Each structure stands twice: as C-alpha cells, then as structure tokens.
C-alpha cells in the first residue's frame, strides 16, 4: 500500500507543470544580469575531507549480517 501511494505521489509531482521560469511578466527584461560573488570564509580548510571522515565514521553503523546459532541437545 505504501509503495502504491509513493508511486502515485511521484507521478503526480512529476506531471505538474513548472511555472518558476515564466517570462510573461511585463517587468521581465530581455538581458539577464549576473552577479558573481565568491565567499571564501573557510580560512583554507577543505571541508570535503571532513565529509569523507564523517562517511567513514558511519561505515561502522551498517547492518551486520544475521548470525544463525544452531544447537543440538539431547535429553537423557
């Protein structure tokens, strides 16, 4: 039931038209303006390595294989 609901929701979401870039507004200009700003407030620290260390830390939390224990007992 959950799978059917998820598929239906995804289908309806993807079928919805997008109006985010509708240029029919009278105030829209023909020439786009771009502003390039660079924000380097990281003091030279490479944040990618911190992310990789975080992912390596999560590796120990993965699901362990199921252990099957069998025992044979005899009663006298």
Secondary structure, 3 states (H helix, E strand, C coil): CHHHHHHHHHHHHHHCCCCCCCCCCCCCCCCCCCCCCCCCCCCCCCHHHHHHHHHHHHHHHCCCCCCCCCCCCCCC
